[in-house]
Amino acid sequence: MIGKYGQTQSNEQAAAVGAATYEFLAGGKYAINGSCGKQRLGYPNVSPTARTLAEGYIDEAKKYAGPYTLHIKPSVETTTAGRKVSLAVEATTSLSGVKIDLSVTGFGTAHGSVTTGKDGRDRWTGSLPTHRSLTAPRAPEPHPSWHQVRSIDEPWSEVEADRLFQGALSVGAATVPRMPKKRKKKPPSSVRRTGVVRPQGQLPATISLGGPRVPSRGWGFQALIDGLREAGLPPLEFTAYVPEGYSSDFSPQIDAPRAPLQAGWYLQSDLAVPVYNWVFSEQQLAEDPGGLDLRRRGFALYVAHSACTHGKADCGYASAEVMETWIPIVAPDPSIVAADRYGGHAPGYSTRASGRLPAGAPRTVAVLDVDYARVAGRSLPERWDVDVVGLLVMERQEAAGVPGQAIWRQRSFRTFRDHNLSELNVAAEDVDLIIGHNLFDGDYRCLRTYGDLLDVGALAAKTVDTLYAARHLSAGYAARLDLTTLARAQGLRERAKKASRTEAHRGIRTIDDAEERWFFQPVSDDCEVMLELWLGLITSRRLRTVLRSGEAVEYAVGDEDLRLLLEPQLAPETFTNLLTTKGTVYPLPGAASNESVARIHREIEQQRADGAAVNGHPTAAHRQRCLAPGDEAGRQCDQLIPATETYCRTHRSKRRCRGNPALDDTCTTVVHDDLAHCHWHRMTALYVPQGQRIVVDFTLPLPLNGWDQGSDWGYDTGTRSFFARLYRNDDEPSGAPTIWLSGSQPDLTDVVALTHALQEATGTTRREVVDALTADRKSPQ
């Protein structure tokens, strides 16, 4: 396959030869229908033609595959020692019977056939000429068996037959095609060729590590993954085969549900053999900046053990959504891996010892928070879709060695999405109190539109809303009562969430931009902050915040006010009546009401009365972000749109060029139709939608400090790579370049790779290189 099809300028044929070669040399998961093989041929920049060609090459190779039958016939029946005798050799495949073109010459006296058995050994199955000449020994030769004449009465051993066959091949001559020399990369042509072609060699929008999809947010992620591979840690992919003789009756103890990315042991039971995954905590990754960075972006490092790993471990990264499919366990099978190999059972979240709790404090509380996916700028919670619901269940325990004080320990943390939202009511049944911030006028208003899946009234019957209590305490004052301000004023830790979930998830669903500004904001973090805020209010009996003018203010929490934090505040009937009549749970001037909201909730009540509650929300798989830049910084628009569309209504007719975020290269050019980039960035940007990439020869000056008088850079369509010719300012520009980055070593398939190569070659900073590469914003004429 390599000799016949390997030398090609066709990307499809080259990919096909690679895939077909892996079929025979590696097999298993690397075969064409294996997990890695499918992945290699499934990238967006690989043409479907490659698979068709590869399948044809494999069929052709199997047609000519062994074992073989060689029919060897000498030109004479008897001869004397030292005389050359020609042999007629015919080779056929034992499976298909196809004749193989093979020319072998040598000397000897036997004729017959040699076949390759299942054990890989050659066996003599032919007969000898009928003659009775005597053996004529002579001096030792490299293949003495070919220099003897033997009588048919003397038996041929299997070993001698093997030597006979090997000697024939070693002294014979077979025609082997010579591989042509690899052509040298030519300097960039001065001829300008333009045109729009299918993108070749672009980095994938996602990178697979251990099965989960990891967003490629810039070159740093790719460098981290390459570093893992160089360190001998390949991407984790289990073939899920059951080893011979494997059996186990171990039944792991199921642990309580955990928060997103929470450390500990997990069971992955969707394969033929159980896989035990240990997820590392932030503390364990303190010496691993790359792994810590990925974790803060929402992907936890884990090691996996199973009967297939034979005591070793495979590494991978899992997103929070992938980990939700795993089963938290106390300990793994001890015959596979020791439970304390990575530090044992990882403890969950717990609070510090709090002050003396007031009488009537609950024993078990649940903290509830909803993260939304706000669609198309809709301002009403009833129009928002649920992204994820977090429910943190905490249990009060006496603090050891501190009489009269208590700590709260995590009993479980559960996440609910559109596919399991119906389980929320059951999960909250056993708690004494539900705590949250802005539940009544925000989260519950959204959840009521999912009336076919859950009963919000049952949740409201045991709910305490810290925003509801804070507005009661600060009545008549223009105080800021958002969770971030209250947490900071109470002296609590900073929230991980710096913006709304919609704004934080810019580009998280379709990652065509190499944006590195996004950090994971787990719903568990807000749940923990809400619990700490509630504890601070009921123990200190002080509400601290700031006015809109910036002035700090403090309100005392009296006995009547304390009831708002310890007892449910609104009965289900009262809560429903306020929403259906006023559209809000908070007082409005006079008889005013939010009629548009009230009308929605009246319709919900009518549907419940008719027994026909309707959930009109799309599933998460049916929505994505608008792909247009949404602000001057080049960040992606935060509007959600149907997955069948590309841009929101605002950006449908025109939008700014997406630039190249991988180099912090913003662009103000307006583009139209379905284009995402201007002409220049369609040639140079890291991520360009399929079918929009422009491949053209160009050469531009490289104004890099110390190298700016004669250096240039550009793109060569002949080699399909960027290049740079570097001349120091004191060198002669008419001679050979001081440094010639031709695109072969290292590969310069994109401008990010070119940036790294220029940094290393010149010793300049990345910022200086980026400024030099982006100095000319105009497309070459």
Salt bridges, closest charged atoms under 4 A:
GLU12 OE2 - ARG198 NH2 3.16
GLU55 OE2 - ARG51 NH1 3.48
GLU60 OE2 - LYS4 NZ 2.81
GLU90 OE1 - LYS99 NZ 3.76
ASP119 OD2 - ARG123 NH2 2.69
GLU141 OE2 - ARG138 NH2 3.09
ASP153 OD2 - ARG132 NH1 2.18
GLU154 OE1 - ARG150 NE 3.77
GLU158 OE2 - ARG121 NH2 3.84
GLU158 OE2 - ARG123 NH1 3.08
GLU160 OE2 - ARG150 NH1 3.03
ASP162 OD2 - ARG121 NH2 3.57
ASP226 OD1 - ARG229 NH1 3.96
ASP255 OD2 - ARG258 NH2 3.01
ASP255 OD2 - HIS345 NE2 3.58
ASP293 OD2 - ARG297 NE 3.02
GLU324 OE2 - ARG417 NH2 2.87
ASP371 OD1 - LYS497 NZ 2.40
ASP371 OD2 - ARG501 NH2 2.64
GLU382 OE2 - ARG445 NE 2.72
GLU382 OE2 - HIS601 NE2 2.66
ASP385 OD1 - HIS617 ND1 2.64
ASP385 OD2 - ARG623 NH1 3.71
ASP387 OD1 - ARG417 NH1 3.73
ASP387 OD2 - ARG501 NH1 3.62
ASP387 OD1 - ARG509 NH2 3.72
ASP418 OD1 - HIS419 ND1 4.00
GLU423 OE1 - ARG414 NH2 2.82
ASP441 OD1 - ARG445 NH1 3.43
ASP455 OD1 - ARG608 NH2 3.99
GLU494 OE2 - ARG488 NE 3.02
GLU494 OE1 - LYS498 NZ 3.78
GLU503 OE2 - ARG506 NH2 3.46
ASP513 OD1 - ARG658 NE 3.80
GLU515 OE2 - ARG517 NE 3.87
ASP525 OD1 - ARG493 NH1 2.69
ASP526 OD2 - ARG495 NH2 2.66
ASP526 OD2 - LYS497 NZ 3.46
GLU528 OE1 - ARG493 NH2 2.88
GLU532 OE2 - ARG493 NE 3.77
GLU554 OE2 - ARG542 NE 3.02
GLU554 OE1 - ARG544 NE 3.15
ASP559 OD1 - ARG541 NH2 2.50
GLU560 OE1 - ARG563 NH1 3.54
ASP561 OD1 - HIS472 NE2 3.45
GLU567 OE1 - ARG563 NH2 3.53
GLU595 OE2 - ARG602 NH2 2.33
GLU605 OE2 - ARG448 NH2 2.90
GLU605 OE2 - ARG608 NH1 3.66
ASP631 OD2 - ARG506 NH1 3.96
ASP631 OD2 - ARG635 NE 2.91
GLU645 OE1 - ARG652 NH2 3.37
ASP665 OD2 - HIS681 NE2 2.86
ASP665 OD1 - ARG777 NH2 2.37
ASP697 OD2 - ARG193 NH2 2.93
ASP712 OD2 - ARG725 NH2 2.73
ASP716 OD1 - LYS186 NZ 3.46
ASP771 OD1 - ARG767 NH2 3.15
